[in-house]
Amino acid sequence: MPEAWNPLQSAARIETGELVQAAAKIVGFKMGKREYGGARNVSGVRTSTLTFSRRLDSRTIFASDNRYGYLGKVGVWTGPDKKAASRCRAIMRAAGVPTAEIAGVAISSEMGAVAQRSSDGEFKQGEPHLLRKLVQATRAIDGVPIWASYVRLGLTAKGDVGLLELHWPDLSPAVIKEATLLKTMVKRGFKAPPLAGARLETLSAGITHSPAIGFFMDQMAAVRAIYIADDPTIGRKPTLYLDRHGEPVVMPREIALAQQEGRDARSPLKEASSTTS
């Protein structure tokens, strides 16, 4: 009797080698004894310590070393900013990110401090110390910002990849063209609608798209209007995304929330399966 066809095993035979090569090329991971897994629009490989996965519909990569962390076995990067930024740019080149689209690479420092509570209820805080440094990259095309694209990189104490999120999908030329037009309209006096209880803070044209974790890859050009509330106790700033007519646009989709007939729709991310290779 012929063996039943297993789609996951079939994909594993075809794709595992390519994923292993990509992991080595992009982040320097050596995937020895590994396991292949897939769920909806994501596939990847993992070992006992390393994980490398990517979306099937965009340039979106996730990589991690479970030994990475402030108290982890491989530690965290606290060294020179220049070296960390250089490592980030090298990873982006290996992943196929066009150099001209890198708007900037910045280093952020996460600080921490120990606090002690006394018997009378007062807190005494110690001196802050550096927990880790993270590298973040932003994107722009011909001066047009791509708000949803980013790279977030955490390096180990030795400068290896400990954590990587790279979300840099290819964009439609038509969307880029529309964003360029909107940028010109903003320069020429585009008017955002008034918002009750708030005043306009910034107005800019750009492109946004679906997030890294999701089942869709929508993209759109828009004018983003950020307001500041008249009430100083309101911290969140109202934001509108508008088309060339000044009308709100339909935002990019993430995950379908529709109800299936007779039962709730289950998230495919919770139904992920894997196979050892």
N, C-alpha and C positions, 0 to 999 in steps of 0.2 A: 504494500500500500504506500503510495507516494506521501512524502512528508508534507504537512500543511504549510502553506506559504506564510512566513512571518515578515511583515513589512519592516519591523525594527531591525531584525537580523539582516535583511537585505540592504537596508540603508547603511548599517554598520560596516558591512563588507566593502561597500563602495566608498564611504566617506571617512572612515576612521584614519586611514593613512594620510589623507589631506589635512585633517584636523590636527594630527600629531605634528606634521610639517609646519603648519601655520603657528601652532603653539611655540615651536622651537624658534621660528623665524621672527615672530612678533614680540614675544615676551621672554624668550629664552628658557621655556619650560621643557624639561626632558620627561616625556610621558612614557615611563617604562611599562610596568604592569598596569594596564589601564582598563577602564570600563567606558563603554559608549552609552550615551543616553539621548533621548529626544522627547520633546513635548511641543505639540502644535508647530510653532514657527521658530523653535530653538533646538539646536543640537550641540553636543559637546563630548568631551572626554575628561576623565578624572582618574587620579591615582589616590593613594591613601592620604596625600597631602596637597596635591595640586588639582585645580579645576580650570578648564579652558572651554568656553562655549561661545556661540555666536548666533545671531539671528539669520534666518534664511532669506529674508526679504530686504535687508539693509546692511550697511557697514556698521555693525553693532557688535562689540566684543566685550565679554566679561572674563576676567581671569583672577584667580586668587590662590594664595598659599595659606592654608589654615594655621601655619606656624607664625604668621605675621601678626604683630601687635606689640603694644608697649611692654607687655610682660610675656610676649611670645618667644619661642625658641630662636627665631631669626631676627627678632627685634624690629625697630623702625628707623627710618632715616632722620637724622638730625644734623647732617653735614651741610656742606656748601650749597646754596641755592642754585648756583650756576651749573653744577654737576647734575643736580636733579632735573633742572629744566632741559639740559642737553639730552638726558636719558629719555625724557618724555618726547622730545622732538624725534629722536631715533625710532622710538616705538611707533609714532604716528606715520613716519615715512614707511616703515615696514608694513604697516596696516593699509597702505595705499592712500593716505590722506594727502591731498595736494598741498604743497608747502605754501602756495599763494593764498590759501584759505585760512591759514592760522592767523587769527587776529591778535592773539597774545597768549603768553604762557606766564602764569603767576604762581608764586609759592605762598601758601598759607600755613601759619604755625598754630598748632593746637596746644594751649597751655592748660596746666592743672595745678591745683594747690590743695594741701591737706588742711582741714578745718577741725577744730576741737570744741566741743560744747562743754562749758563749765557747769557746776552745780546750780548756779544762779540763772541759768538759761542763756547766758551770753556765749557768742561764738568768737573764737580766736583763730584767725586764718594765717597759715604759714606763707612763706614766700612762694610765688608761682614758679613753676619750672616747665620746661619744654617737654611735651608728650610725644609729638611727632610733627613732621612736615609733610604736607600734601601738595601735589602739583595739579594745577587746573589749567586747561586750555580752552579758549573761546574761538568762535568761527565768524568769518565775514567773507562775502564775495563781492569784489569791486566796491568795498565800502558799505555794503548792505549787511547788517548783522543777522546771523542765523541764531535766533534766541534759544532754540531747543537743543542745538548741537553742543557737545562738550566732551572733554576728556578729564577724567579724575584718576590720578595715579598716586599710589602709596608705595614707597620703596622700603626694602628691608635695611638693616644696619649696614650691610655690605653693598647696597645699591641695586639689588635684584628686585624684580617685581613681586610685591606682596599683595597688591590690590590694583585692579585696573577696570575702569568702566570707560568704554569708548563708544560714543554714539554720534556718528557722522555720516548719515545716509546721503546717497546721491540725490540731487535735486533736479527737477524738471526745468529745462531752459525757459519754458513759458512762465513758470512761477518766478524765476529769477528776473525775467523781463518785466513782469508786473510789479515786482518789488522795487525795481529801478525807477519805474514810472511813479510809484507812490512816493519814493524818496524825493523826486523832483517836485511833486505836488505839495509835499510838506514844506519844502523850501520856499514855495510860491504862495504859501498862506492857507494850507489845508485847515479847515475849521472842525474841531471836535465838538460834539454836542455837549451842552451844559449838563452838569450832574448836581442834583439837589443835595445840599449839605457838603459840597466839596468844590475845590477849584483845581483847574488843570495845572499839573506840575511839569510833565514832560510829554513831548509828542515826537514819535520817530517811526520810520518805516523799516520793515524787515520781513523775515520769513520765520515761520514756526512750523513744527511738524509733530507727529506722534512721539510719545516718550519711548525710552529704551525698552521698558517692560510693557508689553502690550501685544495685541493680536493684529493691529493695523499699522499702516505706514502712510498716513495722509500728510499732505504738506500744503501750505497756503501762504500767500503774501498778504500783508496787512499793515495798517497804520495802528500803532499801539499808543493809546492815550492813558497815561497814568495820572490819577488825581490824588490830592491830599485832602483829607477830611477837615472841615472847619472845626470839628470837635477834637482837641488835642489828645483826648483819652482814647480815641480810636486809632489803634496802631496800624491796622491793615489798610493798604492803599487800594482804593477801587481802580480797576483796570478794564479798559474796553479795547477790543480788537475790531477794526473797522475796514470796510472795503473802499474802493475809490469813490463811492457815492455817499460815504459817511454812515453806511448801515452796518450793524453788527454782523460779523461773519460766523459761519459754523465752525467751531473749533475742531481740530484734529481728533479723531477717535482714539481710544485706548483699548478698552475691553468691552465686548458686547455684554449688556446686562439684561437682555431679553429673557423672558420666561419661556421655557419649553412647555409644550402641551402636557398638562397634567402633573408637572413636577418642576422644581427649580432647576435652572441650568447650572451644571457643575463647571467649575473652572478647569480647563485642560491642564493648567499648571499643577493642579493637585492630582492629575492622573498620569504624571510623567512615568515613563518606564525606561529601563536600561538593559544593556546586554554587555557581557564581558568579552573583550577581544584580546 
